[in-house]
Amino acid sequence: MPAWSDKDERQYEHVKESSLERGASERRAKEIAGRTVNKTRRKAGRTPQKETQGTGNPHLPLEERSRRELYNLARDLDVEGRSQMTKEELVSAIRRRR
């Protein structure tokens, strides 16, 4: 487990218990709790990596995803020039590649 503060540990346990109460398996509850705590830590700037490396919810339209998520998706698709593109340009480039 990462170097979490006492508050992070309490949040982890709270989220895990809530997930279990909603019927999640032990494994799934631990995953949800860990992701939640890590996301909170990342947003607070308490991790070396301040932004997600994810590509966003695949069920959301591209326009509703963040620029960082679109950039990561474009990287996975090997879109050239992606670092200089705006969010709208990334959406267009990703659509052309799919």
DSSP file (Angstrom, degrees, kcal/mol; ACC not computed):
  #  RESIDUE AA STRUCTURE BP1 BP2  ACC     N-H-->O    O-->H-N    N-H-->O    O-->H-N    TCO  KAPPA ALPHA  PHI   PSI    X-CA   Y-CA   Z-CA
    1    1 A M              0   0    0      0, 0.0     3,-0.0     0, 0.0    33,-0.0   0.000 360.0 360.0 360.0 143.1    0.0    0.0    0.0
    2    2 A P        -     0   0    0      0, 0.0     2,-2.0     0, 0.0    36,-0.0  -0.078 360.0 -80.3 -64.6 171.5    1.3    3.5   -0.7
    3    3 A A        +     0   0    0      0, 0.0     2,-0.2     0, 0.0     0, 0.0  -0.540  66.0 176.2 -76.1  82.9    2.4    5.9    2.0
    4    4 A W        -     0   0    0     -2,-2.0     2,-0.1     1,-0.1    33,-0.0  -0.589  27.1-121.4 -90.5 151.2   -1.1    7.1    3.0
    5    5 A S     >  -     0   0    0     -2,-0.2     4,-2.2     1,-0.1     5,-0.2  -0.299  34.2-100.3 -77.9 171.7   -1.9    9.4    5.9
    6    6 A D  H  > S+     0   0    0      1,-0.2     4,-2.3     2,-0.2     5,-0.2   0.883 126.7  53.7 -60.3 -37.9   -4.2    8.4    8.7
    7    7 A K  H  > S+     0   0    0      2,-0.2     4,-2.5     1,-0.2    -1,-0.2   0.903 106.9  51.0 -64.3 -40.7   -6.9   10.4    7.0
    8    8 A D  H  > S+     0   0    0      2,-0.2     4,-2.7     1,-0.2    -2,-0.2   0.908 109.5  51.0 -61.7 -41.8   -6.3    8.4    3.8
    9    9 A E  H  X S+     0   0    0     -4,-2.2     4,-2.4     2,-0.2    -2,-0.2   0.913 110.6  48.4 -62.3 -43.3   -6.6    5.1    5.7
   10   10 A R  H  X S+     0   0    0     -4,-2.3     4,-2.5     2,-0.2    -2,-0.2   0.912 111.8  49.2 -64.0 -41.7   -9.9    6.2    7.3
   11   11 A Q  H  X S+     0   0    0     -4,-2.5     4,-2.9     2,-0.2     5,-0.3   0.923 109.8  52.4 -62.7 -43.4  -11.3    7.2    3.9
   12   12 A Y  H  X S+     0   0    0     -4,-2.7     4,-2.7     1,-0.2    -2,-0.2   0.942 111.7  45.3 -56.8 -50.1  -10.2    3.9    2.5
   13   13 A E  H  X S+     0   0    0     -4,-2.4     4,-2.6     1,-0.2    -1,-0.2   0.899 113.5  50.1 -63.2 -41.0  -12.0    1.9    5.2
   14   14 A H  H  X S+     0   0    0     -4,-2.5     4,-2.3     2,-0.2    -2,-0.2   0.937 113.6  44.0 -63.4 -47.3  -15.1    4.1    5.0
   15   15 A V  H  X S+     0   0    0     -4,-2.9     4,-2.4     2,-0.2    -2,-0.2   0.905 113.7  51.5 -66.0 -40.9  -15.3    3.7    1.2
   16   16 A K  H  X S+     0   0    0     -4,-2.7     4,-2.3    -5,-0.3    -2,-0.2   0.936 111.3  46.7 -61.1 -47.2  -14.6    0.0    1.4
   17   17 A E  H  X S+     0   0    0     -4,-2.6     4,-2.3     1,-0.2    -1,-0.2   0.901 111.8  51.4 -62.5 -41.2  -17.3   -0.6    4.0
   18   18 A S  H  X S+     0   0    0     -4,-2.3     4,-1.4     1,-0.2    -1,-0.2   0.908 110.3  49.1 -62.1 -41.9  -19.8    1.5    2.0
   19   19 A S  H  <>S+     0   0    0     -4,-2.4     5,-2.4     1,-0.2    -2,-0.2   0.902 110.3  50.5 -64.9 -41.2  -19.1   -0.6   -1.1
   20   20 A L  H ><5S+     0   0    0     -4,-2.3     3,-1.6     1,-0.2    -1,-0.2   0.902 107.8  53.4 -62.9 -40.7  -19.5   -3.8    0.8
   21   21 A E  H 3<5S+     0   0    0     -4,-2.3    -1,-0.2     1,-0.3    -2,-0.2   0.817 105.1  54.9 -63.7 -30.4  -22.9   -2.6    2.2
   22   22 A R  T 3<5S-     0   0    0     -4,-1.4    -1,-0.3    -5,-0.2    -2,-0.2   0.434 128.5 -97.9 -84.4   1.4  -24.0   -1.9   -1.4
   23   23 A G  T < 5S+     0   0    0     -3,-1.6    -3,-0.2     1,-0.3    -2,-0.1   0.553  71.7 147.5 100.3   7.8  -23.2   -5.5   -2.3
   24   24 A A      < -     0   0    0     -5,-2.4    -1,-0.3    -6,-0.1    -2,-0.0  -0.440  52.3-106.6 -73.3 151.1  -19.7   -5.3   -3.9
   25   25 A S     >  -     0   0    0     -2,-0.1     4,-2.9     1,-0.1     5,-0.2  -0.290  32.0-106.1 -69.0 163.8  -17.4   -8.2   -3.4
   26   26 A E  H  > S+     0   0    0      1,-0.2     4,-2.2     2,-0.2     5,-0.2   0.919 121.9  48.8 -57.4 -44.9  -14.5   -7.8   -1.0
   27   27 A R  H  > S+     0   0    0      1,-0.2     4,-2.0     2,-0.2    -1,-0.2   0.931 113.5  45.3 -62.3 -46.9  -12.0   -7.5   -3.9
   28   28 A R  H  > S+     0   0    0      1,-0.2     4,-2.7     2,-0.2    -2,-0.2   0.889 111.0  53.8 -65.2 -39.5  -14.1   -5.0   -5.8
   29   29 A A  H  X S+     0   0    0     -4,-2.9     4,-2.4     1,-0.2    -1,-0.2   0.900 109.1  48.6 -62.8 -40.7  -14.7   -3.0   -2.6
   30   30 A K  H  X S+     0   0    0     -4,-2.2     4,-2.7    -5,-0.2    -1,-0.2   0.899 111.8  49.9 -65.0 -40.5  -10.9   -2.8   -2.0
   31   31 A E  H  X S+     0   0    0     -4,-2.0     4,-2.5     2,-0.2     5,-0.2   0.937 111.8  47.0 -63.9 -46.8  -10.4   -1.7   -5.6
   32   32 A I  H  X S+     0   0    0     -4,-2.7     4,-2.3     1,-0.2    -2,-0.2   0.923 114.2  47.9 -60.4 -45.2  -13.0    1.0   -5.4
   33   33 A A  H  X S+     0   0    0     -4,-2.4     4,-2.5    -5,-0.2     5,-0.2   0.918 112.5  48.2 -64.0 -44.6  -11.6    2.3   -2.1
   34   34 A G  H  X S+     0   0    0     -4,-2.7     4,-2.5     1,-0.2     5,-0.2   0.915 112.7  47.8 -63.1 -43.6   -8.0    2.3   -3.3
   35   35 A R  H  X S+     0   0    0     -4,-2.5     4,-2.4    -5,-0.2    -1,-0.2   0.894 111.5  51.4 -64.1 -39.6   -8.9    4.2   -6.5
   36   36 A T  H  X S+     0   0    0     -4,-2.3     4,-2.2    -5,-0.2    -2,-0.2   0.940 112.2  45.0 -63.1 -47.8  -10.9    6.7   -4.6
   37   37 A V  H  X S+     0   0    0     -4,-2.5     4,-2.6     1,-0.2    -2,-0.2   0.924 114.1  49.1 -63.6 -44.2   -8.1    7.4   -2.1
   38   38 A N  H  X S+     0   0    0     -4,-2.5     4,-2.5     1,-0.2    -1,-0.2   0.879 110.1  51.4 -64.3 -37.1   -5.5    7.7   -4.8
   39   39 A K  H  X S+     0   0    0     -4,-2.4     4,-2.5     2,-0.2    -1,-0.2   0.918 110.9  48.5 -64.5 -42.6   -7.7   10.0   -6.9
   40   40 A T  H  X S+     0   0    0     -4,-2.2     4,-1.8     2,-0.2    -2,-0.2   0.919 112.5  48.2 -62.1 -44.2   -8.1   12.3   -3.9
   41   41 A R  H  <>S+     0   0    0     -4,-2.6     5,-2.9     1,-0.2     4,-0.4   0.895 111.6  50.3 -63.2 -40.7   -4.4   12.2   -3.2
   42   42 A R  H ><5S+     0   0    0     -4,-2.5     3,-1.2     1,-0.2     5,-0.2   0.918 110.3  49.2 -65.1 -43.6   -3.6   13.0   -6.8
   43   43 A K  H 3<5S+     0   0    0     -4,-2.5    -1,-0.2     1,-0.3    -2,-0.2   0.835 109.8  52.3 -64.4 -32.3   -6.1   15.9   -6.9
   44   44 A A  T 3<5S-     0   0    0     -4,-1.8    -1,-0.3    -5,-0.2    -2,-0.2   0.510 116.5-116.0 -81.7  -4.5   -4.5   17.3   -3.7
   45   45 A G  T < 5S+     0   0    0     -3,-1.2    -3,-0.2    -4,-0.4    -2,-0.1   0.742  77.8 127.7  78.4  23.5   -1.1   17.1   -5.3
   46   46 A R      < +     0   0    0     -5,-2.9    -4,-0.2    -6,-0.2    -5,-0.1   0.174  56.6  69.1 -99.7  18.4    0.2   14.5   -2.8
   47   47 A T  S    S-     0   0    0     -6,-0.3    -9,-0.0    -5,-0.2     0, 0.0  -0.935  84.8-120.5-129.1 155.8    1.5   12.1   -5.5
   48   48 A P  S    S+     0   0    0      0, 0.0     2,-0.8     0, 0.0    -1,-0.1   0.868 107.2  58.0 -60.9 -35.0    4.4   12.4   -8.0
   49   49 A Q        -     0   0    0      1,-0.1    -4,-0.1    -3,-0.0    -3,-0.1  -0.860  65.9-178.1-101.1 110.4    1.9   12.0  -10.8
   50   50 A K        +     0   0    0     -2,-0.8     2,-0.3    -5,-0.1    -1,-0.1   0.598  63.5  53.0 -87.3 -11.1   -0.7   14.8  -10.6
   51   51 A E  S    S-     0   0    0     17,-0.0     2,-0.0     1,-0.0    -8,-0.0  -0.920  86.7-105.9-126.3 152.6   -2.8   13.7  -13.5
   52   52 A T        -     0   0    0     -2,-0.3    -2,-0.1     1,-0.1    -1,-0.0  -0.307  10.6-150.1 -69.5 154.4   -4.5   10.5  -14.5
   53   53 A Q        +     0   0    0     -4,-0.1    -1,-0.1    19,-0.0    -2,-0.0   0.273  63.1 114.0-103.5   8.1   -3.1    8.3  -17.2
   54   54 A G        -     0   0    0      1,-0.1    18,-0.3    18,-0.0    19,-0.2  -0.165  67.7-135.8 -76.7 170.7   -6.6    7.0  -18.1
   55   55 A T        -     0   0    0      1,-0.3    -1,-0.1    17,-0.1    18,-0.1   0.250  51.4-114.7-110.5   9.2   -8.6    7.5  -21.2
   56   56 A G        -     0   0    0      9,-0.1    -1,-0.3     3,-0.0     9,-0.1  -0.109  55.1 -30.2  86.9 175.2  -11.9    8.3  -19.4
   57   57 A N    >   -     0   0    0      1,-0.2     3,-1.8     4,-0.1     8,-0.0  -0.548  51.9-147.7 -69.5 119.4  -15.2    6.5  -19.3
   58   58 A P  T 3  S+     0   0    0      0, 0.0    -1,-0.2     0, 0.0     4,-0.1   0.671  95.7  61.6 -66.0 -13.9  -15.6    4.7  -22.6
   59   59 A H  T 3  S+     0   0    0      2,-0.1    -2,-0.1     0, 0.0    -3,-0.0   0.577  88.3  87.3 -87.3  -9.5  -19.4    5.3  -22.4
   60   60 A L  S <  S-     0   0    0     -3,-1.8     5,-0.1     1,-0.1     2,-0.0  -0.642  88.8-105.8 -87.0 146.3  -19.0    9.1  -22.4
   61   61 A P    >   -     0   0    0      0, 0.0     3,-1.5     0, 0.0     4,-0.4  -0.342  33.2-111.6 -62.4 153.5  -18.9   11.0  -25.7
   62   62 A L  G >  S+     0   0    0      1,-0.3     3,-1.5     2,-0.2     8,-0.1   0.857 116.0  62.1 -56.2 -36.9  -15.4   12.2  -26.6
   63   63 A E  G 3  S+     0   0    0      1,-0.3    -1,-0.3    28,-0.1     7,-0.0   0.749 100.1  54.3 -63.8 -23.4  -16.5   15.8  -26.0
   64   64 A E  G <  S+     0   0    0     -3,-1.5    -1,-0.3     2,-0.1    -2,-0.2   0.507  91.8  90.4 -90.4  -4.7  -17.3   15.1  -22.4
   65   65 A R  S <  S-     0   0    0     -3,-1.5    -9,-0.1    -4,-0.4     2,-0.0  -0.535  84.6-101.8 -88.3 159.3  -13.8   13.7  -21.6
   66   66 A S     >  -     0   0    0     -2,-0.2     4,-2.3     1,-0.1     5,-0.2  -0.309  28.2-112.3 -74.7 162.9  -11.0   15.9  -20.3
   67   67 A R  H  > S+     0   0    0      1,-0.2     4,-2.9     2,-0.2     5,-0.2   0.900 119.2  54.5 -60.8 -40.3   -8.2   17.1  -22.6
   68   68 A R  H  > S+     0   0    0      2,-0.2     4,-2.4     1,-0.2    -1,-0.2   0.908 108.4  48.3 -61.2 -42.5   -5.8   14.9  -20.7
   69   69 A E  H  > S+     0   0    0      2,-0.2     4,-2.1     1,-0.2    -1,-0.2   0.908 113.0  48.0 -64.2 -41.6   -8.0   11.8  -21.2
   70   70 A L  H  X S+     0   0    0     -4,-2.3     4,-2.8     2,-0.2    -2,-0.2   0.902 110.1  52.4 -65.0 -40.4   -8.2   12.6  -24.9
   71   71 A Y  H  X S+     0   0    0     -4,-2.9     4,-2.4     2,-0.2    -2,-0.2   0.928 109.7  48.7 -59.9 -45.3   -4.5   13.1  -25.1
   72   72 A N  H  X S+     0   0    0     -4,-2.4     4,-2.1   -18,-0.3    -1,-0.2   0.888 111.8  49.0 -63.5 -39.1   -3.9    9.7  -23.5
   73   73 A L  H  X S+     0   0    0     -4,-2.1     4,-1.7     2,-0.2    -1,-0.2   0.915 111.0  50.1 -65.2 -42.8   -6.3    8.1  -26.0
   74   74 A A  H  <>S+     0   0    0     -4,-2.8     5,-2.5     1,-0.2     4,-0.4   0.875 108.6  53.3 -63.0 -37.6   -4.6    9.8  -28.9
   75   75 A R  H ><5S+     0   0    0     -4,-2.4     3,-1.3     1,-0.2    -1,-0.2   0.925 107.5  50.6 -62.5 -43.9   -1.3    8.5  -27.6
   76   76 A D  H 3<5S+     0   0    0     -4,-2.1    -1,-0.2     1,-0.3    -2,-0.2   0.838 112.6  46.7 -62.2 -32.4   -2.7    5.0  -27.5
   77   77 A L  T 3<5S-     0   0    0     -4,-1.7    -1,-0.3    -5,-0.1    -2,-0.2   0.427 113.3-122.5 -88.5   0.5   -3.8    5.5  -31.1
   78   78 A D  T < 5 +     0   0    0     -3,-1.3     2,-0.5    -4,-0.4    -3,-0.2   0.899  42.0 179.5  59.3  46.2   -0.4    6.9  -32.1
   79   79 A V    > < -     0   0    0     -5,-2.5     3,-0.9    -6,-0.1    -1,-0.2  -0.672  23.7-131.3 -78.3 123.5   -1.8   10.3  -33.3
   80   80 A E  T 3  S+     0   0    0     -2,-0.5    -1,-0.0     1,-0.2    -5,-0.0  -0.522  85.0  19.3 -78.4 144.2    1.0   12.5  -34.5
   81   81 A G  T >  S+     0   0    0     -2,-0.2     3,-1.3     1,-0.0     4,-0.4   0.581  78.5 137.7  78.7  11.5    1.2   16.1  -33.3
   82   82 A R  G X   +     0   0    0     -3,-0.9     3,-1.2     1,-0.3    -2,-0.1   0.792  60.1  64.8 -62.5 -30.0   -1.1   15.4  -30.4
   83   83 A S  G 3  S+     0   0    0      1,-0.3    -1,-0.3   -12,-0.0    -3,-0.0   0.772 105.8  44.2 -68.0 -23.2    0.9   17.5  -27.9
   84   84 A Q  G <  S+     0   0    0     -3,-1.3    -1,-0.3     2,-0.0    -2,-0.2   0.434  94.6 105.9 -97.1  -0.7    0.1   20.7  -29.8
   85   85 A M    <   -     0   0    0     -3,-1.2     2,-0.1    -4,-0.4   -14,-0.0  -0.500  64.0-131.5 -86.2 148.9   -3.6   19.9  -30.3
   86   86 A T     >  -     0   0    0     -2,-0.2     4,-2.3     1,-0.1     5,-0.2  -0.324  38.1 -96.2 -80.4 174.1   -6.5   21.5  -28.6
   87   87 A K  H  > S+     0   0    0      1,-0.2     4,-2.2     2,-0.2     5,-0.1   0.919 126.8  49.5 -59.5 -44.3   -9.3   19.4  -27.1
   88   88 A E  H  > S+     0   0    0      1,-0.2     4,-2.1     2,-0.2    -1,-0.2   0.896 110.4  50.0 -64.0 -40.5  -11.4   19.9  -30.3
   89   89 A E  H  > S+     0   0    0      1,-0.2     4,-2.5     2,-0.2    -1,-0.2   0.876 109.1  52.4 -66.0 -37.2   -8.5   18.9  -32.5
   90   90 A L  H  X S+     0   0    0     -4,-2.3     4,-2.7     2,-0.2     5,-0.2   0.918 107.4  52.1 -64.1 -42.4   -7.9   15.8  -30.4
   91   91 A V  H  X S+     0   0    0     -4,-2.2     4,-2.2     1,-0.2    -2,-0.2   0.933 112.2  45.9 -58.2 -46.2  -11.5   14.8  -30.8
   92   92 A S  H  X S+     0   0    0     -4,-2.1     4,-1.9     1,-0.2    -2,-0.2   0.917 113.3  48.9 -64.1 -43.7  -11.3   15.1  -34.6
   93   93 A A  H  X S+     0   0    0     -4,-2.5     4,-1.6     1,-0.2    -1,-0.2   0.899 111.3  49.4 -65.1 -40.6   -8.0   13.2  -34.8
   94   94 A I  H  X S+     0   0    0     -4,-2.7     4,-1.6     1,-0.2    -1,-0.2   0.912 109.5  52.0 -65.1 -41.9   -9.3   10.4  -32.6
   95   95 A R  H  < S+     0   0    0     -4,-2.2    -1,-0.2    -5,-0.2    -2,-0.2   0.877 108.5  51.1 -62.2 -37.0  -12.5   10.1  -34.7
   96   96 A R  H  < S+     0   0    0     -4,-1.9    -1,-0.2     1,-0.2    -2,-0.2   0.842 111.2  48.9 -68.2 -32.1  -10.4    9.9  -37.9
   97   97 A R  H  <        0   0    0     -4,-1.6    -2,-0.2     1,-0.2    -1,-0.2   0.740 360.0 360.0 -80.5 -24.0   -8.3    7.1  -36.4
   98   98 A R     <        0   0    0     -4,-1.6    -1,-0.2    -5,-0.1    -2,-0.1   0.489 360.0 360.0 -79.1 360.0  -11.1    4.9  -35.1
